[in-house]
Amino acid sequence: MTSNITWICAGCYACAVRCPNDIDITTVMDEMRLKALETSAECRRPEILRFHRMFLKNLSGRGRMYEMGLMGKLNLSKGKPFSNMSLAPKLVWTGRLHILPPKSLKGFKGWMRKVWKQKNLK
């Protein structure tokens, strides 16, 4: 439960897609993170846990990732607001980073309310 690999996993599904035994490793990692949080297992790299929580909060707002907002909040939390700022112009120019947040997925907020209501009933 305290392994760094649980927290370093990006959740990109590359391993699950390539797995010859058709194991959904990404879901296993998600469940391991949930169990670690539920049992208050110590994360040896608190910056990874901070990023994980910010990532989930960012994603839960619209159902889509807003990378510029995530980068800004992460940099502010580290006390380095302009960290990696030199990368932004190139990423914006190539269309990989958007200045404005994406539109919410239709029906996402209602779906999230149902998920949280079910989770809180347990």
N, C-alpha and C positions, 0 to 999 in steps of 0.2 A: 504493500500500500504506500510505501514511502519512496518507491523507485522514481527516478527522474523521468524515465521513458513515458510514464503515464501522463506527465504534464507537458513533455516536449512534443508529443504527437500533435500534428497540425490538424488532424481530422480531414485530410484531403482525399481520403479513400483510395489513394494510389496503391497501398499495400493490399487492400481488400480486392481491388480490381485485378491485381496481378497474382493473387494467391492461388497456387495450383490446387489447393484443397477446398477452395471456395469458402474460406473462413472470413467472416465479416469482422476483421480486426478492429476497424474504426469504432464499431459499436461496442466491442469489448473494452476498448480504451475509454469510451464515453462512460460506460458503466463503472469502470475502475475509478474514474475521477469522481463520479457521483458517490460511490461507496467511501472513497477517501474523505470527501467533504462531510458526509453523514457521520462518519466515525471520528471526525476531527483528527485524522491522521496527519502527522507533521509533513509539510512539504519542505524539502531541504533547499529549494530555490524559490523563495517567496516572490521574486519578480515574475516568475512563470505563473504562479497562482494569481497574482495581481492582473497579469495580462489575460489569463483565462476568464476571470470574472468580468473584466472590461469588455472582452470579446463577446461574451454571452449577453451582457447588458446591451451592447451596441446592436447585436443581431435581434434581440427580442423586441426592440422598439418598432421595427418596420418589417422584419422578416428578410431583410437584405442587409448586407454589410456596408457600412459607411466608413471606408478606410481612412479618409482624411480626419474624421472625427475621432476615430480610434487612435490614430497616430498622435493627434493633438492632446488628447486626454492622457495617454500613456507618457508622453514627453513631459507634460505638466506634473504628473504624479511623481516623476523621477527628478523634478526640479531642473530639467533641461529642456525648456520650451522650444528651442531651435535645433535640437538634435536631429540629424538626418535631413534637415531642411534642404540641403543641396540636391537631394534626390527628387524632391517634389516637382520642379519644373519639367524635367525629362519625363516623369511618370504622367503628369498632366498632359503634356504635349503628345505623348503616344497613346493617350486614352486609357491608361491603366489606373489612373487616380482621378477621381472626380471631386471638384471643389464643393459642389452642392450635394446634399444627401439624396439618395435615390427615393423614388416614390414607394410607398408602402405596398406590400402585396395585398391584393383585394381580399378582404375577409380575414386577414392575418390577426388583427387585434382581437376579433371575436373568438377565433380559434384559440389564441393564447389564453384568453379568459377561461375558456372551457378546460384547457389543459391544467391551469393553475387551480381551478375549482376542484377538479378530480384529484389532483395531487394533495390538496389540503384536506380532503375528506379521509385520506388514508391515515 
